[in-house]
Amino acid sequence: MKRTLFLTGFLIVLLSTLRAQETYVADTNNRSDLQGTTVAPVITELIVRSAIVNDNFKLYISFPENYDYLRTEKYPVVYFLDGDGGTFHTIMVEYMNQRAIPEVITIGIGYPGASQRNRDYTYGYINFYHFLKDELIPRIEEDYNTDPQNR
């Protein structure tokens, strides 16, 4: 009896969730303020060496669809850790397409090999912090059309 009630409750929650997703898709499909469809972002991978950490990092960089290095208005940058996947980039593209956020450059910070999160987020956090502050951010600001006041 308990199992039947549990399964019934689970199915109700599952069906409600699916119905809510269908409603959201239908609502967004009927909105005239949304432009186009969500496309997978183009992600550029770049290995950078940190003298401070004495190790390599793998960057995953995505640009707005119409990125213009010479544009007068500079682009905000979103940096995120555990950047080894494309999910966050895809979410940012969707938000830009919906005009929920301005066009941004998205930079995921990961590792070319095994994760070093334990080092960088615990005992080595000072070196990791200085890598971000003194090496990575200045390099990104030098190489791309970014707004240093908006990151």
C-alpha positions as a Markdown table, in Angstrom:
| # | Residue | x | y | z |
|---|---|---|---|---|
| 1 | Met | 0.0 | 0.0 | 0.0 |
| 2 | Lys | 2.8 | 2.5 | 1.0 |
| 3 | Arg | 4.6 | 1.6 | -2.2 |
| 4 | Thr | 1.5 | 2.2 | -4.3 |
| 5 | Leu | 1.0 | 5.6 | -2.7 |
| 6 | Phe | 4.7 | 6.5 | -3.1 |
| 7 | Leu | 4.6 | 5.5 | -6.8 |
| 8 | Thr | 1.3 | 7.5 | -7.4 |
| 9 | Gly | 2.8 | 10.5 | -5.7 |
| 10 | Phe | 6.0 | 10.2 | -7.8 |
| 11 | Leu | 4.0 | 10.0 | -11.0 |
| 12 | Ile | 1.9 | 13.0 | -10.1 |
| 13 | Val | 5.0 | 15.1 | -9.4 |
| 14 | Leu | 6.7 | 13.8 | -12.6 |
| 15 | Leu | 3.6 | 14.6 | -14.8 |
| 16 | Ser | 3.2 | 18.0 | -13.2 |
| 17 | Thr | 6.9 | 18.8 | -13.9 |
| 18 | Leu | 6.5 | 17.7 | -17.6 |
| 19 | Arg | 3.3 | 19.8 | -17.9 |
| 20 | Ala | 5.1 | 22.8 | -16.5 |
| 21 | Gln | 7.9 | 22.4 | -19.0 |
| 22 | Glu | 5.5 | 22.1 | -21.9 |
| 23 | Thr | 3.8 | 25.3 | -20.7 |
| 24 | Tyr | 7.1 | 27.1 | -20.5 |
| 25 | Val | 8.1 | 26.0 | -24.0 |
| 26 | Ala | 4.7 | 27.0 | -25.4 |
| 27 | Asp | 4.9 | 30.4 | -23.7 |
| 28 | Thr | 8.4 | 31.1 | -25.0 |
| 29 | Asn | 7.5 | 29.9 | -28.5 |
| 30 | Asn | 4.7 | 32.4 | -28.5 |
| 31 | Arg | 6.7 | 35.4 | -27.3 |
| 32 | Ser | 7.6 | 37.9 | -30.0 |
| 33 | Asp | 10.5 | 39.3 | -27.9 |
| 34 | Leu | 12.6 | 36.2 | -28.2 |
| 35 | Gln | 14.8 | 36.0 | -31.2 |
| 36 | Gly | 15.7 | 32.9 | -33.1 |
| 37 | Thr | 16.5 | 29.6 | -31.4 |
| 38 | Thr | 19.1 | 28.6 | -28.9 |
| 39 | Val | 22.2 | 27.3 | -30.6 |
| 40 | Ala | 25.2 | 25.6 | -29.0 |
| 41 | Pro | 27.9 | 28.1 | -28.2 |
| 42 | Val | 31.2 | 28.0 | -30.0 |
| 43 | Ile | 33.7 | 27.3 | -27.2 |
| 44 | Thr | 37.4 | 28.0 | -27.8 |
| 45 | Glu | 39.8 | 26.0 | -25.6 |
| 46 | Leu | 43.1 | 27.5 | -24.5 |
| 47 | Ile | 45.8 | 26.2 | -22.3 |
| 48 | Val | 47.5 | 28.9 | -20.1 |
| 49 | Arg | 50.4 | 28.5 | -17.8 |
| 50 | Ser | 50.4 | 30.0 | -14.3 |
| 51 | Ala | 53.8 | 31.0 | -12.9 |
| 52 | Ile | 52.2 | 31.5 | -9.6 |
| 53 | Val | 50.5 | 28.1 | -9.3 |
| 54 | Asn | 53.3 | 26.5 | -11.4 |
| 55 | Asp | 50.7 | 24.5 | -13.4 |
| 56 | Asn | 48.6 | 24.7 | -16.5 |
| 57 | Phe | 44.9 | 25.6 | -16.7 |
| 58 | Lys | 42.5 | 25.0 | -19.5 |
| 59 | Leu | 40.2 | 27.8 | -20.4 |
| 60 | Tyr | 36.9 | 27.4 | -22.2 |
| 61 | Ile | 36.0 | 30.7 | -23.8 |
| 62 | Ser | 32.8 | 31.6 | -25.6 |
| 63 | Phe | 31.9 | 34.9 | -27.2 |
| 64 | Pro | 28.6 | 36.5 | -28.1 |
| 65 | Glu | 27.4 | 35.5 | -31.6 |
| 66 | Asn | 28.4 | 38.9 | -33.1 |
| 67 | Tyr | 31.5 | 39.6 | -31.0 |
| 68 | Asp | 33.4 | 42.6 | -32.3 |
| 69 | Tyr | 36.9 | 43.2 | -30.9 |
| 70 | Leu | 36.7 | 46.8 | -32.2 |
| 71 | Arg | 33.3 | 47.6 | -30.7 |
| 72 | Thr | 33.3 | 50.8 | -28.6 |
| 73 | Glu | 31.2 | 49.4 | -25.8 |
| 74 | Lys | 33.3 | 46.7 | -24.1 |
| 75 | Tyr | 31.9 | 43.3 | -23.2 |
| 76 | Pro | 31.3 | 42.1 | -19.6 |
| 77 | Val | 33.0 | 38.9 | -18.7 |
| 78 | Val | 31.6 | 36.0 | -16.6 |
| 79 | Tyr | 34.3 | 33.8 | -15.1 |
| 80 | Phe | 33.3 | 30.5 | -13.6 |
| 81 | Leu | 35.2 | 27.7 | -11.9 |
| 82 | Asp | 34.8 | 24.0 | -12.8 |
| 83 | Gly | 34.5 | 25.2 | -16.3 |
| 84 | Asp | 35.2 | 21.8 | -18.0 |
| 85 | Gly | 31.8 | 21.5 | -19.7 |
| 86 | Gly | 29.6 | 23.5 | -22.0 |
| 87 | Thr | 26.5 | 23.7 | -19.9 |
| 88 | Phe | 27.2 | 27.1 | -18.4 |
| 89 | His | 28.1 | 28.5 | -21.8 |
| 90 | Thr | 24.8 | 27.2 | -23.2 |
| 91 | Ile | 22.8 | 28.7 | -20.4 |
| 92 | Met | 24.5 | 32.1 | -21.0 |
| 93 | Val | 23.7 | 31.9 | -24.7 |
| 94 | Glu | 20.1 | 31.2 | -23.9 |
| 95 | Tyr | 19.9 | 34.2 | -21.6 |
| 96 | Met | 21.5 | 36.4 | -24.2 |
| 97 | Asn | 19.1 | 35.2 | -26.8 |
| 98 | Gln | 16.2 | 36.0 | -24.5 |
| 99 | Arg | 17.8 | 39.4 | -23.8 |
| 100 | Ala | 17.7 | 38.6 | -20.1 |
| 101 | Ile | 21.4 | 39.6 | -19.9 |
| 102 | Pro | 23.6 | 41.7 | -22.1 |
| 103 | Glu | 26.1 | 40.1 | -24.5 |
| 104 | Val | 28.9 | 38.7 | -22.4 |
| 105 | Ile | 32.1 | 36.8 | -22.8 |
| 106 | Thr | 32.0 | 33.6 | -20.8 |
| 107 | Ile | 35.2 | 32.0 | -19.5 |
| 108 | Gly | 35.3 | 28.6 | -17.8 |
| 109 | Ile | 38.4 | 27.7 | -15.8 |
| 110 | Gly | 39.3 | 24.1 | -15.8 |
| 111 | Tyr | 42.3 | 21.7 | -16.0 |
| 112 | Pro | 43.9 | 20.1 | -19.0 |
| 113 | Gly | 44.3 | 16.8 | -17.0 |
| 114 | Ala | 43.1 | 15.6 | -13.7 |
| 115 | Ser | 41.2 | 18.2 | -11.6 |
| 116 | Gln | 43.2 | 20.1 | -9.1 |
| 117 | Arg | 40.2 | 21.5 | -7.3 |
| 118 | Asn | 41.5 | 20.1 | -4.0 |
| 119 | Arg | 44.7 | 22.1 | -4.3 |
| 120 | Asp | 43.1 | 25.3 | -5.7 |
| 121 | Tyr | 40.1 | 25.4 | -3.4 |
| 122 | Thr | 41.8 | 24.4 | -0.2 |
| 123 | Tyr | 45.5 | 24.6 | 0.8 |
| 124 | Gly | 46.6 | 26.3 | -2.5 |
| 125 | Tyr | 43.8 | 28.9 | -2.6 |
| 126 | Ile | 46.1 | 31.9 | -2.1 |
| 127 | Asn | 48.1 | 30.9 | -5.2 |
| 128 | Phe | 45.0 | 30.2 | -7.2 |
| 129 | Tyr | 43.5 | 33.5 | -6.1 |
| 130 | His | 46.6 | 35.3 | -7.3 |
| 131 | Phe | 46.6 | 33.4 | -10.6 |
| 132 | Leu | 43.1 | 34.7 | -11.2 |
| 133 | Lys | 43.7 | 38.2 | -10.1 |
| 134 | Asp | 47.3 | 38.8 | -11.3 |
| 135 | Glu | 47.7 | 36.5 | -14.3 |
| 136 | Leu | 44.4 | 35.4 | -15.8 |
| 137 | Ile | 42.2 | 38.5 | -15.6 |
| 138 | Pro | 44.9 | 40.9 | -16.9 |
| 139 | Arg | 45.6 | 38.5 | -19.8 |
| 140 | Ile | 41.9 | 38.3 | -20.7 |
| 141 | Glu | 41.6 | 42.1 | -20.5 |
| 142 | Glu | 44.6 | 42.5 | -22.8 |
| 143 | Asp | 43.6 | 39.9 | -25.4 |
| 144 | Tyr | 39.8 | 40.6 | -25.7 |
| 145 | Asn | 37.5 | 43.6 | -25.7 |
| 146 | Thr | 36.4 | 43.4 | -22.1 |
| 147 | Asp | 35.0 | 45.8 | -19.6 |
| 148 | Pro | 37.3 | 45.7 | -16.4 |
| 149 | Gln | 34.5 | 47.3 | -14.4 |
| 150 | Asn | 32.0 | 44.6 | -15.3 |
| 151 | Arg | 33.1 | 41.1 | -14.5 |
